[in-house]
C-alpha cells in the first residue's frame, strides 16, 4: 500500500492543478534572490520543477540547475517540464554534493516539511560556496471562509483533528515558518548574514471544482482519501463541491501571504 504522505500519490494531479501556483511563487523567490548569470543553483524539494522552470525564464539565467526531491514521480514530472534539469533523488538532510558546490540554494515552500530546521540549514550551508545565498519561501497561516469550510466538511467525514494530524505528519514546521520573524531568526542562528525578509500577498481566483481538487492534493486531502478509500473519497469530493457552490457560488477568490527570505554566507 502506498504511503499517503508521499507526493508520489498525487504527482500527476499536482503538476496539472497545483504547480502553476508554485511557479508564481518561484518567480517571486528568484526575483528576490537575484542569481547571477551562470550561477550554480540547487533547488531543494523541487517537486514538479517550479523553480528550475522559473530560472529558465530569467534574462540572466543560472548555469547549472539541480533539482532535489525525495519523490521519484515528482522528479519525473520536473524532468518533463525542464528537460535539461539535473534531477537528484535525495534527502535534504544528507545531500550528495561536495562542500561549496552551489552559489544559490532555494527551498520553495519546503522548510516546513523538515522537522529539524537547524540540521537542514547546516546542510544547506555546507553545500553553499562562499559567498553564497539561500532563498526560501513559506506560506503564512490562513483562516479564510473556504479553509474553514474545507476543514469542517473533511473532519465531519473522517473525524475531528484530522487536519492537524495531517499537517503534523507532512509539514510539522508550517506554523513556525509562517512567521517572518521566525524565518529571520532561523537564518541568523544558522550563520547567514544580510538576511532579507519580504512579505508578498498573492491573489487567486478558482472555479469551485478546481479549488476542491487543489485541497484534495494537500496533506489533509491525502489523509482523507487514505482513511475513506477511493470510492467514498470521490463521493466526499462531489458532495463538498456541491456544498461549496451552495455557500459561495461557482468561484472562490482569496489571498495567500508569503514570507520570502534571502540570507548570505560570506
ZALO-858210 format. One line per field, with one value per residue (C-alpha): x, y, z. Coordinates in nm, 2 decimals. Example, Ala and Ser with C-alpha at 12.3 -4.5 7.8 and 13.67 -1.06 7.14 Angstrom:
ZALO-858210
x (1.23	1.37)
y (-0.45	-0.11)
z (0.78	0.71)
END
This chain:
ZALO-858210
x (0.00	0.13	0.22	-0.05	0.22	0.42	0.38	0.41	0.04	-0.06	0.23	0.02	-0.27	-0.02	0.15	-0.18	-0.35	-0.11	0.21	0.10	0.06	0.41	0.55	0.42	0.59	0.91	0.93	0.89	1.16	1.41	1.35	1.44	1.74	1.87	2.10	2.40	2.43	2.59	2.53	2.52	2.16	2.03	1.66	1.55	1.22	1.19	0.86	0.75	1.03	0.87	1.20	1.41	1.13	1.13	1.51	1.49	1.27	1.51	1.71	2.02	1.99	2.18	2.42	2.40	2.05	1.99	1.66	1.65	1.34	1.25	0.97	1.07	0.73	0.76	1.12	0.99	0.74	1.02	1.23	0.93	0.90	1.27	1.44	1.79	1.73	1.98	1.73	1.86	1.66	1.79	1.70	1.77	1.94	2.20	2.27	2.50	2.71	3.06	3.11	3.07	2.91	2.64	2.62	2.25	2.02	1.64	1.36	1.02	0.77	0.98	1.13	0.80	0.83	1.15	1.14	1.50	1.54	1.90	2.01	1.88	2.02	2.36	2.34	2.25	2.54	2.77	2.69	2.70	3.00	3.14	2.99	2.67	2.30	2.00	1.65	1.33	0.95	0.68	0.31	0.16	-0.12	-0.46	-0.81	-1.05	-1.41	-1.31	-1.03	-1.28	-1.54	-1.30	-1.18	-1.54	-1.66	-1.35	-1.35	-1.72	-1.63	-1.31	-1.30	-1.20	-0.84	-0.76	-0.63	-0.39	-0.28	-0.21	-0.02	0.20	0.28	0.37	0.46	0.54	0.70	0.43	0.31	0.67	0.79	0.46	0.62	0.86	1.04	1.09	1.23	1.47	1.58	1.64	1.87	2.06	2.11	2.24	2.51	2.36	2.42	2.25	1.92	1.64	1.27	1.00	0.62	0.42	0.05	-0.09	-0.45	-0.61	-0.95	-1.06	-1.37	-1.51	-1.42	-1.05	-1.03	-1.16	-0.93	-0.64	-0.73	-0.75	-0.38	-0.28	-0.19	-0.54	-0.68	-0.43	-0.51	-0.88	-0.85	-0.64	-0.90	-1.21	-1.09	-1.12	-1.49	-1.60	-1.34	-1.49	-1.83	-1.70	-1.54	-1.86	-2.07	-1.81	-1.82	-2.20	-2.18	-1.92	-2.14	-2.44	-2.23	-2.01	-2.12	-1.93	-1.59	-1.37	-1.14	-0.88	-0.54	-0.24	0.05	0.41	0.72	1.02	1.37	1.73	2.04	2.40	2.71	3.04)
y (0.00	0.35	0.59	0.87	1.12	1.07	1.31	1.01	0.95	1.29	1.38	1.38	1.59	1.81	1.91	1.99	2.17	2.30	2.36	2.68	2.84	2.74	2.87	3.21	3.18	3.06	3.38	3.60	3.39	3.41	3.78	3.84	3.61	3.76	3.48	3.59	3.47	3.13	3.07	2.71	2.66	2.38	2.37	2.16	1.99	2.08	1.89	1.94	2.18	2.52	2.69	2.54	2.64	3.00	3.01	2.92	3.22	3.47	3.70	3.64	3.26	3.05	2.79	2.45	2.38	2.08	1.98	1.76	1.57	1.25	1.17	0.99	1.06	1.44	1.43	1.26	1.55	1.80	1.65	1.68	2.05	2.12	1.86	1.98	1.97	1.75	1.57	1.41	1.19	1.27	1.37	1.74	1.63	1.43	1.60	1.40	1.70	1.82	2.13	2.46	2.31	2.58	2.96	2.96	2.71	2.76	2.60	2.69	2.62	2.33	2.42	2.35	1.98	1.92	1.86	1.96	2.32	2.35	2.03	2.13	2.48	2.34	2.11	2.40	2.60	2.31	2.29	2.66	2.83	3.14	3.39	3.21	3.26	3.07	3.18	3.04	3.09	2.98	3.04	3.24	3.07	3.12	3.12	3.23	3.10	2.84	2.69	2.68	2.51	2.25	2.17	2.14	1.91	1.69	1.64	1.56	1.28	1.14	1.27	1.58	1.67	1.52	1.84	1.90	1.53	1.55	1.88	1.74	1.43	1.62	1.98	1.99	2.33	2.50	2.72	2.80	2.92	3.11	3.38	3.62	3.67	3.30	3.27	3.56	3.42	3.07	3.21	3.43	3.15	2.93	3.19	3.36	3.73	4.02	3.84	4.00	3.90	4.02	3.96	3.91	3.88	3.68	3.68	3.37	3.30	2.95	2.76	2.56	2.23	2.34	2.47	2.14	1.94	2.15	2.09	1.72	1.73	1.87	1.68	1.68	1.56	1.28	1.16	1.19	0.97	0.72	0.69	0.68	0.48	0.58	0.54	0.71	0.98	1.05	1.08	1.32	1.54	1.56	1.64	1.90	2.07	2.09	2.24	2.49	2.61	2.64	2.85	3.05	3.03	2.90	3.06	3.13	3.43	3.47	3.59	3.39	3.57	3.45	3.50	3.53	3.54	3.55	3.51	3.51	3.33	3.51)
z (0.00	-0.09	0.18	0.19	0.30	-0.02	-0.31	-0.54	-0.48	-0.64	-0.88	-1.20	-1.05	-0.87	-1.19	-1.35	-1.06	-0.80	-0.99	-1.16	-0.82	-0.71	-1.04	-0.94	-0.60	-0.77	-0.99	-0.68	-0.50	-0.78	-0.83	-0.46	-0.47	-0.79	-0.91	-1.12	-1.48	-1.48	-1.11	-0.98	-0.85	-0.62	-0.57	-0.27	-0.27	-0.64	-0.69	-1.05	-1.12	-1.05	-0.95	-1.24	-1.48	-1.35	-1.36	-1.73	-1.79	-1.64	-1.87	-1.66	-1.64	-1.39	-1.53	-1.36	-1.22	-1.00	-0.86	-0.55	-0.42	-0.24	-0.47	-0.80	-0.95	-0.89	-1.02	-1.34	-1.38	-1.32	-1.60	-1.84	-1.75	-1.77	-1.99	-1.91	-1.54	-1.34	-1.11	-0.80	-0.55	-0.21	0.14	0.22	0.55	0.36	0.02	-0.21	-0.31	-0.21	0.01	-0.17	-0.48	-0.53	-0.54	-0.46	-0.28	-0.29	-0.09	-0.24	0.04	0.16	0.50	0.67	0.57	0.77	1.15	1.23	1.09	1.23	1.06	0.72	0.74	0.83	0.53	0.31	0.45	0.38	0.01	-0.05	-0.19	-0.02	-0.09	-0.14	-0.09	0.04	-0.06	0.09	0.07	0.31	0.34	0.62	0.81	0.66	0.80	0.52	0.49	0.23	0.45	0.74	0.53	0.40	0.75	0.87	0.59	0.59	0.97	0.96	0.73	0.88	1.24	1.44	1.44	1.10	0.95	1.24	1.23	0.85	0.89	1.17	0.96	0.64	0.73	1.10	1.09	0.88	1.16	1.27	0.93	0.87	1.09	0.91	1.24	1.29	0.94	1.00	1.34	1.19	0.92	1.16	1.41	1.13	1.05	0.75	0.72	0.54	0.59	0.40	0.46	0.24	0.27	-0.05	-0.10	-0.39	-0.51	-0.65	-0.81	-0.89	-1.00	-0.71	-0.86	-0.91	-0.56	-0.41	-0.64	-0.51	-0.15	-0.22	-0.31	0.03	0.34	0.48	0.15	0.11	0.46	0.39	0.08	0.28	0.56	0.34	0.04	-0.32	-0.38	-0.06	-0.12	-0.47	-0.31	-0.05	-0.31	-0.51	-0.20	-0.09	-0.44	-0.41	-0.06	-0.16	-0.45	-0.21	0.03	-0.20	-0.57	-0.86	-0.78	-0.48	-0.45	-0.18	-0.09	0.04	0.20	0.16	0.36	0.12	0.26	0.14	0.35	0.25	0.37	0.33)
END
